[in-house]
């Protein structure tokens, strides 16, 4: 068998296969597997082996069980060692976090685990990293990868190039080495964040890296960081949505079906929708949503539906205005439930203060629902002002309220924007488009997957 015919292996690493980043990683992997492996069938036209390694033996988030073995940890006896902190290192790490303000998100370590070098028997032609916080010790893991082995890293947040935070909250100290980090307890010039930057700089040195970002905002931040080797290539590949799973249901029928599940009525009411994997994360903007709803003075009754993990009752959203009804749908566990909610909604509100490219916004648009969002992060990549939705300037809830009110008042505009949004997703954010971009990238890095007989 020639070198061209030899089976090539691509190995994906992701801490989780659920949650926002986990679902995005799984969709990338599924798209590649469906196009390159399953489509070849028994003819084995593509000499490609795809592996997905995650930290835990987790359930598929969509409830499906077919091909679940693809998500089982590949080296099950090896991976659990990644989870064991050394006692001294764990104590050193946690002392920076014990008194952190509750509004801050996770900070993840780089070198507080037992050494987690890849086994010498681990053969792969390309390594594809996703969200890998808490998965391995950076220094020993990257050291075990040969400098010529291509590493593709799809960024789902900022953590790959910061000292530990996953979103910097506007801080740009990662550009100069971090230190004195306001997101940790007892910040100092040589604190945990400074150490994290040093560990990453050492880990990435001389590696053959290609950084992929779904959004232009995150790509710009990664390029500016200067943390990656000078030879690093940067690629923009937006997230892909399966438009055959996310498509618009007939709106009144969807409203009736969803209304029955919440024991309420949605008929002849403008319905707003907001959702996130974790509603309690301040960055997702639920407090800005509350303030924006407080500015509304609706002339008729409207309903605001919210989905995701977290208790929203204590926020008092249902007491803002007698004409605004709020219902928490809980966590929507599969695409079918999400599709129903998106289709029943007249507009989707995306008040994130800092975000990469929220898949909820793309899913809503695929279901022909326009989006109202802040003009921040990756939102302008798909929320085209007055075309697929509205962008509110800055982080001003009053601006968000004005955008919501404009679309509440204009049903024709909602319909036109929704149709345009669906068309845009099908053209620019379809799952096959994402897959093709990754296939092209892989083939530039490791050559064709096809048999020479097929190529001939």
C-alpha positions in Angstrom: 0.0 0.0 0.0 1.4 3.4 -1.0 1.7 6.3 1.4 -1.3 7.9 -0.3 -3.4 4.7 0.3 -2.4 4.3 4.0 -5.2 4.8 6.4 -4.8 8.1 8.2 -6.0 8.9 11.7 -7.5 12.1 13.0 -8.0 12.3 16.7 -10.3 14.9 18.4 -9.9 15.9 22.0 -12.7 17.5 24.0 -13.3 17.7 27.7 -17.1 17.3 27.2 -19.4 16.2 24.4 -22.3 18.3 25.8 -22.7 21.9 26.8 -22.2 24.7 24.2 -18.6 23.8 23.3 -19.1 20.1 23.6 -22.1 20.2 21.2 -20.1 22.3 18.8 -17.2 19.8 18.9 -19.6 16.9 18.4 -21.2 18.5 15.4 -17.9 19.1 13.8 -16.9 15.4 14.4 -20.3 14.1 13.3 -20.2 16.1 10.1 -16.7 14.7 9.3 -17.7 11.2 10.2 -20.9 11.3 8.1 -19.3 12.7 5.1 -15.9 10.9 5.1 -16.5 7.6 6.9 -20.1 6.5 6.8 -20.7 7.8 3.2 -17.8 5.6 2.0 -19.6 2.5 3.4 -18.2 -0.9 2.5 -16.3 0.5 -0.5 -13.9 2.2 2.0 -13.2 4.9 -0.5 -11.8 7.2 2.2 -8.8 5.8 4.1 -9.6 7.7 7.3 -10.0 6.7 10.9 -11.7 9.3 13.1 -11.5 9.2 16.9 -13.2 11.3 19.6 -11.6 11.4 23.0 -13.4 13.0 25.9 -12.9 13.1 29.6 -15.9 11.1 30.8 -18.1 8.3 29.6 -20.9 10.8 28.9 -24.4 10.5 27.6 -25.1 11.9 24.1 -26.9 15.2 24.8 -29.4 14.6 22.1 -30.6 11.3 23.6 -29.4 9.3 20.5 -27.6 6.1 21.0 -26.5 5.2 17.4 -22.8 5.2 16.9 -22.3 6.2 20.5 -19.1 4.2 20.6 -17.6 7.0 18.7 -17.8 9.1 21.9 -16.3 6.6 24.3 -12.9 7.5 25.6 -10.4 5.8 23.3 -7.7 5.1 26.0 -10.0 4.6 28.9 -7.3 3.3 31.2 -5.1 6.3 30.3 -7.6 9.3 30.5 -8.6 9.0 34.1 -5.1 9.9 35.2 -5.7 13.3 33.7 -8.2 14.0 36.4 -5.9 13.5 39.4 -4.4 16.6 40.8 -1.2 16.3 42.8 -2.0 17.3 46.3 0.5 20.2 46.4 -0.6 21.6 43.0 -4.3 21.3 43.8 -3.8 23.2 47.0 -1.9 25.9 45.1 -4.5 26.1 42.4 -7.6 26.3 44.7 -6.2 28.9 47.0 -6.5 31.4 44.1 -10.2 30.5 43.7 -11.8 30.0 47.1 -13.0 33.6 47.6 -13.7 34.6 44.0 -16.8 36.8 43.3 -19.7 34.6 42.3 -20.2 36.4 38.9 -17.0 35.1 37.5 -16.9 32.0 35.4 -14.5 29.1 35.6 -10.7 29.6 35.6 -8.8 26.5 34.5 -5.3 25.3 35.3 -2.6 24.4 32.8 -0.1 22.3 34.8 -1.8 21.0 38.0 -2.3 17.4 37.0 -0.1 14.3 36.9 1.9 14.1 33.7 -0.4 13.1 30.8 1.9 12.4 27.9 0.3 10.6 25.0 1.3 6.9 25.1 4.2 5.9 22.8 1.7 3.6 21.0 -0.6 6.5 20.3 -0.5 6.9 16.5 -2.3 9.8 14.8 -1.7 11.8 11.7 -3.4 14.9 13.1 -4.6 16.1 16.5 -7.8 18.2 16.6 -8.3 20.0 19.9 -11.6 21.6 21.1 -12.5 22.9 24.6 -9.8 21.0 26.7 -9.8 22.7 30.1 -9.3 20.2 32.9 -8.4 17.5 30.4 -4.7 17.3 30.6 -1.4 18.8 31.8 -0.4 21.2 29.1 3.4 20.8 29.3 3.6 17.1 29.3 0.8 16.6 26.8 2.2 19.0 24.2 5.7 17.7 24.8 4.6 14.2 23.8 3.4 15.5 20.4 6.0 15.5 17.7 6.8 19.0 16.4 5.8 17.9 12.9 2.4 16.5 13.8 -0.3 19.0 12.8 -2.4 20.3 15.6 -5.8 21.9 14.6 -7.3 23.8 17.6 -10.9 25.0 17.2 -11.4 27.8 19.7 -14.7 27.8 21.5 -13.7 30.6 23.9 -10.5 32.6 24.8 -8.9 30.1 27.2 -6.2 28.8 24.8 -4.4 32.2 24.9 -5.2 33.6 28.3 -3.7 32.8 31.7 -6.7 30.8 32.8 -10.0 32.7 32.2 -12.3 31.6 29.4 -13.6 35.1 28.7 -11.6 38.1 29.8 -14.4 40.5 30.5 -12.7 43.2 28.5 -9.3 42.7 30.1 -6.4 42.6 27.7 -3.6 41.6 30.0 -3.3 38.4 28.1 -1.5 40.5 25.5 1.3 41.2 27.9 1.6 38.0 30.0 -1.4 38.4 32.4 -0.7 38.7 36.1 -2.7 40.7 38.7 -5.8 39.0 37.5 -9.1 40.5 38.7 -10.9 37.2 38.2 -9.0 35.3 41.0 -8.5 35.7 44.7 -5.5 37.6 45.9 -4.2 38.8 42.5 -0.5 39.4 42.2 1.9 40.2 39.4 3.1 36.6 39.4 -0.2 34.9 40.2 -1.9 31.9 38.7 -2.8 33.7 35.5 0.9 34.7 34.9 1.9 31.1 35.5 -0.7 29.9 33.1 0.6 32.1 30.3 4.1 30.9 30.8 3.0 27.3 30.8 1.1 27.8 27.5 4.0 29.6 25.9 6.3 26.8 26.8 3.8 24.1 25.7 3.1 25.6 22.3 6.8 26.3 21.4 7.8 24.9 18.0 4.5 23.0 17.5 2.8 22.8 14.1 -0.4 24.6 15.0 -3.4 25.8 13.0 -5.9 27.9 15.1 -9.5 27.8 13.9 -12.1 30.3 15.2 -15.8 30.3 14.4 -16.0 34.1 14.8 -14.0 37.0 13.5 -13.9 38.5 17.0 -12.3 35.5 18.6 -9.9 35.1 15.6 -8.7 38.7 16.0 -8.1 38.2 19.7 -6.2 35.0 19.2 -4.0 36.6 16.5 -3.3 39.6 18.7 -2.3 37.5 21.7 1.1 36.6 20.3 1.1 33.4 22.4 1.2 30.9 19.5 4.3 30.1 17.5 5.2 32.5 14.7 4.5 29.7 12.1 0.9 29.3 13.3 -1.8 29.5 10.7 -5.2 31.1 11.5 -8.5 30.1 9.9 -12.0 31.3 10.2 -14.6 28.5 10.0 -18.0 29.4 11.3 -20.1 26.9 13.2 -22.4 24.7 11.1 -26.1 24.0 11.7 -28.0 21.0 10.4 -30.8 22.8 8.6 -32.5 19.5 8.1 -32.9 19.2 11.9 -33.5 22.9 12.4 -36.2 24.2 10.0 -39.3 26.2 10.6 -42.5 24.5 11.8 -45.8 26.2 11.1 -45.8 28.9 13.7 -49.3 28.8 15.0 -49.2 25.0 15.2 -45.9 25.2 17.1 -47.3 27.8 19.4 -50.3 25.6 20.2 -48.2 22.6 20.9 -45.8 24.5 23.1 -48.6 26.3 24.9 -50.1 22.9 25.9 -46.8 21.9 27.5 -46.7 25.1 29.7 -50.4 25.2 30.3 -50.7 28.7 28.9 -51.7 30.4 25.6 -49.4 31.7 22.9 -52.1 32.2 20.3 -52.2 35.8 18.9 -49.3 36.8 21.3 -45.9 38.0 20.3 -43.6 35.4 21.8 -40.0 36.2 22.8 -37.4 33.4 23.4 -34.1 33.4 25.3 -32.0 30.4 26.1 -28.5 29.3 27.2 -26.9 26.2 28.5 -26.4 27.9 31.9 -28.7 30.8 32.6 -26.9 31.8 35.7 -23.7 32.9 33.9 -23.9 36.7 34.0 -22.1 37.0 30.6 -25.1 35.4 29.0 -27.1 38.5 29.8 -30.2 37.4 31.7 -29.9 40.5 33.9 -29.7 42.7 30.8 -32.8 40.9 29.4 -34.7 41.6 32.7 -33.8 45.3 32.5 -34.8 45.4 28.8 -38.1 43.8 29.5 -38.6 46.4 32.2 -38.4 49.2 29.7 -41.1 47.7 27.5 -44.5 49.1 27.6 -46.5 46.6 25.5 -49.9 47.5 24.3 -51.0 43.9 24.3 -49.9 40.8 26.1 -46.6 39.2 25.2 -44.9 36.0 26.4 -41.2 35.5 27.1 -40.0 31.9 27.1 -36.7 31.0 28.6 -34.8 27.7 28.4 -31.7 26.4 30.0 -30.2 25.3 33.3 -30.7 27.6 36.3 -33.4 29.0 38.6 -34.9 32.2 37.1 -37.7 32.6 39.6 -35.7 34.6 42.0 -35.0 37.3 39.3 -38.7 38.3 39.4 -39.1 38.4 35.6 -42.8 37.6 35.9 -43.4 40.8 38.0 -42.0 43.3 35.5 -45.3 44.2 33.7 -48.8 42.8 33.9 -48.8 42.3 30.1 -45.5 40.3 30.1 -45.8 36.6 31.0 -42.6 34.6 31.6 -42.3 30.9 31.4 -39.2 28.8 32.1 -39.2 25.7 29.8 -36.3 24.1 31.7 -33.4 22.5 29.9 -34.3 21.4 26.4 -32.5 18.1 26.0 -32.7 17.5 22.2 -32.9 19.2 18.9 -36.6 18.4 18.5 -37.5 20.3 21.6 -35.4 23.2 20.6 -36.9 23.3 17.1 -40.4 23.6 18.6 -39.4 26.5 20.8 -37.6 28.3 18.1 -40.5 27.9 15.7 -43.1 29.0 18.2 -41.0 32.2 18.9 -41.5 35.4 17.0 -38.1 36.6 17.8 -35.0 35.3 19.7 -33.2 37.6 22.2 -29.5 37.1 22.5 -28.2 39.6 25.1 -24.7 38.0 25.6 -22.2 40.6 26.8 -19.2 38.6 25.5 -19.5 35.5 23.4 -17.9 33.6 20.5 -20.7 32.5 18.2 -23.7 31.3 20.2 -25.3 28.3 18.4 -28.7 29.2 19.9 -28.8 32.3 17.6 -28.0 30.3 14.5 -30.4 27.5 15.4 -33.2 30.1 15.9 -32.4 31.7 12.5 -32.4 28.2 10.9 -36.0 28.0 12.2 -36.8 31.3 10.5 -36.8 33.4 13.7 -35.0 36.7 13.7 -32.5 37.6 16.4 -32.1 40.7 18.6 -28.6 40.9 20.1 -26.0 43.2 21.4 -23.4 44.4 18.9 -20.6 42.4 20.6 -18.3 39.4 20.2 -19.3 37.1 17.3 -22.9 38.3 17.0 -22.3 40.7 14.1 -21.1 37.7 12.0 -24.7 36.4 11.7 -27.0 39.1 13.1 -27.1 41.5 10.1 -28.8 44.7 11.3 -32.3 45.1 9.9 -31.7 42.1 7.6 -31.6 39.0 9.9 -32.4 40.8 13.1 -31.5 43.8 15.1 -28.1 44.7 16.7 -28.3 46.9 19.8 -25.3 49.2 20.4 -23.1 48.6 23.4 -24.4 46.7 26.4 -27.4 49.1 26.9 -30.6 47.3 27.9 -32.6 50.3 26.8 -31.2 49.9 23.3 -32.1 46.2 23.4 -35.6 47.1 24.6 -36.0 49.5 21.6 -35.0 46.8 19.2 -37.4 44.3 20.7 -40.2 46.8 20.7 -39.6 47.6 17.0 -40.0 44.0 16.1 -42.9 43.4 18.4 -44.7 46.2 16.5 -43.9 45.0 13.0 -45.0 41.5 12.2 -44.1 42.0 8.5 -40.5 42.9 9.3 -40.3 39.9 11.5 -41.4 37.6 8.7 -39.0 39.1 6.1 -36.1 39.0 8.5 -36.9 35.5 9.5 -36.9 34.3 5.9 -33.7 36.2 5.2 -32.1 34.6 8.3 -33.0 31.1 7.2 -31.6 31.7 3.8 -28.4 33.1 5.2 -27.9 30.1 7.5 -28.5 27.6 4.6 -26.0 29.5 2.5 -23.2 30.3 5.0 -23.7 28.2 8.2 -24.9 24.8 6.9 -23.2 21.8 8.6 -21.9 20.6 5.2 -20.2 23.9 4.6 -18.4 23.6 7.9 -17.4 20.0 7.2 -16.0 20.9 3.7 -13.9 23.7 5.2 -12.4 21.2 7.7 -11.8 18.6 5.0 -10.0 21.2 2.9 -7.9 22.1 6.0 -7.1 18.5 6.9 -6.0 17.7 3.3 -3.7 20.7 3.2 -2.1 19.5 6.4 -1.9 15.7 5.8 -2.8 15.1 2.2 -5.8 13.4 0.6 -7.9 10.7 2.3 -8.9 9.0 -0.9 -7.6 5.8 -2.6 -5.4 6.4 -5.5 -7.8 4.2 -7.5 -10.6 6.6 -6.8 -8.5 9.6 -7.5 -7.6 8.1 -10.8 
